[in-house]
């Protein structure tokens, strides 16, 4: 890590880079660096295409931040532990710049039994957040076990991307970096700066793990809720997305964070979080991010 972290989330599922050609991926990464002034890319997955994409990012001069993610829905702990061990070994061989244990693992891993779950079969407040609050030690032991596995293979910076509801349950003294997917939207509009300040309280680099908005007229109300357009009457609105990003990034600057990852390069639907449309043309938010990154030092 050199200077401020100016990153883009380049997701394998919603972005679809698994189905893109090497030339298309390379062009995306080049545009991140040259047009958006990005310095880092955050990748997820575990298969061969992930490592190919990571290699292309390195060739394009971007820092590579990686974390494992299953492609079988929500795996049980036993499956994820095995995947983490192999992933850490590959990351060491590759020379990853920053290794992330995972992203929102109380959501992305079944901590409670040995079933493989589908995301859609759970109610997040009832089936994810409340069990975590009742038995945080289950989540904490799982992170400790993952750290034990990774510590055998890696010497570079190690972080974890916490969900907002996980943040207080993570022992940040065990990590080199503090990352949290904290969104600026109605539930946090009155205390967002305080929440960002909590990330800095550990005396370690503090990076906002995701900063992004849907491309709809009610972008602020929707916040991180990707399913919002399916349940509300909305219209496509690049201006609203851009305005929300501008406000959030201004608060990131005001809070003195060490970096931010923009959620995300492209989405399956043009109403999604993407900075570029499905045809590759920039949205209005593209310029907002480029202007911010250019002066974010």
C-alpha positions in Angstrom: 0.0 0.0 0.0 1.4 3.4 -1.0 -0.7 6.5 -0.2 -4.4 6.6 -0.2 -6.3 3.5 -1.4 -8.3 4.4 -4.5 -10.1 1.2 -5.4 -12.7 -0.3 -7.6 -14.7 -3.5 -6.7 -14.6 -5.7 -9.8 -17.1 -8.5 -8.9 -17.1 -11.8 -10.6 -20.8 -12.5 -10.5 -22.7 -9.2 -11.0 -19.9 -7.8 -13.2 -19.6 -11.0 -15.1 -15.8 -11.0 -15.8 -15.9 -14.8 -15.7 -17.5 -14.6 -19.1 -15.3 -11.8 -20.5 -12.3 -12.1 -22.7 -8.8 -11.3 -21.5 -8.8 -8.3 -23.8 -12.0 -7.0 -22.4 -10.9 -7.5 -18.8 -7.6 -5.8 -19.5 -9.4 -2.8 -21.1 -11.6 -2.5 -18.0 -8.6 -2.5 -15.7 -6.7 0.0 -17.9 -9.7 2.4 -17.8 -9.8 2.1 -14.0 -6.2 3.2 -13.8 -6.1 5.8 -16.6 -9.6 7.3 -16.6 -10.7 6.9 -12.9 -7.2 7.3 -11.4 -7.7 4.1 -9.4 -4.7 2.4 -7.8 -6.3 -0.8 -6.6 -8.9 -3.4 -7.6 -10.8 -5.7 -5.2 -11.5 -9.2 -6.6 -13.4 -12.2 -5.3 -13.8 -15.9 -6.2 -11.5 -18.9 -6.1 -11.2 -20.5 -9.5 -8.7 -20.2 -12.3 -10.3 -17.1 -13.9 -9.8 -15.2 -10.6 -6.1 -15.6 -10.8 -6.0 -14.8 -14.5 -7.9 -11.6 -13.7 -5.5 -10.8 -10.8 -2.5 -11.3 -13.1 -4.0 -8.9 -15.6 -4.6 -6.3 -12.9 -0.9 -6.5 -11.8 0.2 -6.1 -15.4 -1.9 -3.0 -15.6 -0.2 -1.5 -12.5 -3.1 -2.0 -10.0 -2.7 -3.2 -6.5 -4.6 -6.5 -6.1 -6.8 -7.0 -3.1 -8.3 -10.5 -3.0 -10.7 -12.5 -0.9 -12.2 -16.0 -1.4 -15.9 -16.4 -2.3 -17.7 -19.7 -3.0 -19.7 -20.2 -6.2 -22.2 -22.6 -4.5 -24.5 -20.2 -2.7 -23.8 -20.0 1.0 -21.4 -22.8 2.0 -21.0 -24.2 5.5 -17.9 -23.4 7.6 -16.2 -26.7 6.8 -16.3 -25.9 3.0 -15.1 -22.4 3.4 -12.2 -23.3 5.7 -10.9 -25.7 3.1 -11.3 -23.1 0.4 -9.5 -20.5 2.5 -6.5 -22.8 3.0 -6.1 -23.4 -0.7 -6.8 -19.7 -1.5 -4.1 -18.5 0.9 -1.6 -20.9 -0.6 -2.3 -19.6 -4.1 -2.2 -16.0 -2.9 1.3 -16.5 -1.5 2.5 -17.9 -4.7 0.8 -15.1 -6.7 2.2 -12.3 -4.5 -1.1 -10.6 -3.6 -0.7 -7.1 -2.4 -3.4 -7.3 0.3 -5.1 -10.4 1.5 -8.7 -10.2 2.8 -10.0 -13.2 4.8 -13.4 -12.6 3.3 -16.4 -10.3 2.9 -19.3 -10.2 5.3 -18.8 -13.8 6.3 -21.8 -13.9 8.7 -23.8 -13.5 5.5 -21.7 -15.4 3.0 -21.0 -18.5 5.2 -23.4 -20.7 7.0 -22.0 -20.6 10.5 -24.7 -22.7 12.1 -24.9 -26.1 10.4 -23.5 -28.1 7.5 -26.0 -27.2 4.8 -25.4 -25.2 1.6 -27.9 -22.4 1.6 -29.2 -20.0 -1.0 -29.1 -16.3 -0.3 -32.7 -15.9 -1.1 -33.9 -18.4 1.5 -32.8 -16.3 4.4 -34.2 -13.1 6.0 -31.0 -11.1 6.8 -32.2 -9.5 10.0 -33.8 -12.7 11.4 -31.4 -15.3 10.1 -28.0 -13.5 10.0 -27.9 -10.4 12.2 -29.9 -11.7 15.2 -28.0 -15.1 15.5 -24.7 -13.1 15.4 -25.9 -10.9 18.2 -27.0 -13.8 20.3 -23.9 -15.8 19.8 -21.0 -13.6 18.6 -18.5 -16.1 19.8 -19.4 -18.5 17.0 -18.4 -15.8 14.4 -15.4 -14.7 16.4 -14.0 -18.3 16.6 -14.5 -18.7 12.9 -12.5 -15.6 12.1 -9.8 -16.7 14.5 -9.6 -20.1 12.8 -9.4 -18.5 9.4 -6.6 -16.2 10.6 -4.7 -19.3 11.9 -4.9 -20.8 8.5 -3.8 -17.7 6.6 -1.0 -16.9 9.0 0.7 -20.1 8.0 1.0 -18.9 4.4 1.1 -15.1 4.2 3.5 -12.4 5.3 1.8 -9.3 3.8 -1.1 -7.2 5.0 -4.2 -9.1 6.1 -7.6 -7.5 6.4 -11.2 -8.4 6.7 -14.2 -6.7 5.1 -16.9 -6.4 7.8 -20.5 -5.9 7.3 -21.9 -3.0 9.2 -23.6 -5.4 11.7 -20.3 -7.3 12.2 -18.0 -4.4 12.9 -18.2 -4.4 16.7 -17.7 -8.2 16.9 -14.4 -8.2 15.0 -11.1 -8.2 17.0 -9.4 -5.6 14.8 -6.2 -5.9 16.8 -5.6 -9.1 14.9 -5.6 -7.4 11.5 -3.3 -5.1 9.7 -6.2 -3.1 8.1 -9.7 -2.1 9.1 -12.4 -2.4 6.4 -16.2 -2.1 6.7 -19.0 -1.9 4.2 -20.7 1.1 5.8 -23.2 2.8 3.6 -24.4 6.4 3.8 -28.2 6.2 3.6 -31.3 7.1 5.8 -30.4 4.7 8.7 -26.9 6.2 9.0 -27.4 9.8 7.8 -27.2 11.2 11.3 -24.1 9.3 12.5 -22.2 8.3 9.4 -19.1 10.4 10.3 -19.1 8.8 13.7 -19.2 5.4 12.2 -16.2 6.2 9.9 -14.4 7.6 12.9 -14.8 4.3 14.7 -12.9 2.6 11.9 -9.9 4.9 12.5 -9.9 4.3 16.3 -7.5 1.3 16.0 -4.6 3.2 14.7 -4.5 1.2 11.5 -5.3 2.0 7.9 -9.0 2.3 7.7 -10.7 1.7 4.3 -14.4 1.9 3.4 -15.0 -1.5 1.8 -17.8 -0.5 -0.4 -19.2 2.9 -1.5 -21.9 2.7 -4.1 -25.5 3.5 -5.1 -28.1 2.1 -7.5 -28.7 4.1 -10.6 -32.3 5.1 -9.7 -34.2 8.2 -8.6 -34.4 6.8 -5.0 -30.7 5.9 -4.8 -30.3 7.4 -1.3 -33.3 5.6 0.1 -32.3 2.3 -1.4 -28.7 2.4 -0.1 -27.1 -1.1 -0.2 -30.5 -2.8 -1.0 -29.8 -4.2 -4.4 -33.3 -5.6 -4.6 -35.0 -2.2 -4.0 -36.1 -1.7 -7.6 -37.9 -5.1 -7.5 -40.2 -3.9 -4.7 -40.6 -0.2 -5.3 -41.5 2.0 -8.2 -38.3 3.6 -9.4 -36.9 5.1 -12.6 -33.4 5.1 -14.1 -31.5 8.2 -12.8 -27.8 8.7 -13.3 -27.9 12.1 -11.6 -29.2 10.7 -8.3 -26.5 8.0 -8.3 -23.8 10.6 -9.0 -25.1 13.0 -6.3 -25.2 10.3 -3.6 -21.6 9.2 -4.5 -20.4 12.7 -4.4 -21.9 13.2 -0.9 -20.6 9.9 0.5 -17.1 10.5 -0.9 -17.1 14.0 0.6 -17.7 12.4 4.0 -14.9 9.8 3.4 -12.6 12.8 2.8 -13.9 14.6 5.8 -13.5 11.6 8.1 -9.8 11.2 7.1 -10.1 7.6 5.9 -7.1 6.0 4.3 -9.1 4.7 1.3 -12.3 3.6 -0.3 -13.5 1.0 -2.8 -16.2 2.0 -5.2 -19.0 -0.5 -5.6 -18.7 -1.3 -8.5 -17.4 -1.2 -12.0 -20.4 -2.6 -13.8 -23.6 -4.5 -12.9 -25.9 -6.9 -14.6 -28.6 -4.3 -14.8 -28.0 -0.6 -15.7 -30.1 0.4 -12.7 -27.5 -1.4 -10.6 -24.4 -0.1 -8.8 -22.2 0.0 -11.8 -20.2 3.1 -12.8 -20.5 2.1 -16.5 -23.5 0.8 -18.4 -23.7 -2.6 -19.9 -22.5 -1.2 -23.2 -19.4 0.1 -21.5 -20.3 3.8 -21.6 -19.6 5.8 -18.5 -22.5 6.9 -16.3 -22.5 10.4 -14.7 -21.1 8.9 -11.5 -17.9 7.9 -13.4 -16.8 11.5 -13.6 -17.6 12.0 -9.9 -15.3 9.1 -9.0 -12.6 10.2 -11.4 -12.6 13.7 -10.0 -12.5 12.5 -6.4 -9.7 10.0 -7.0 -7.6 12.6 -8.8 -7.5 14.8 -5.7 -7.7 12.2 -3.0 -4.2 12.3 -1.6 
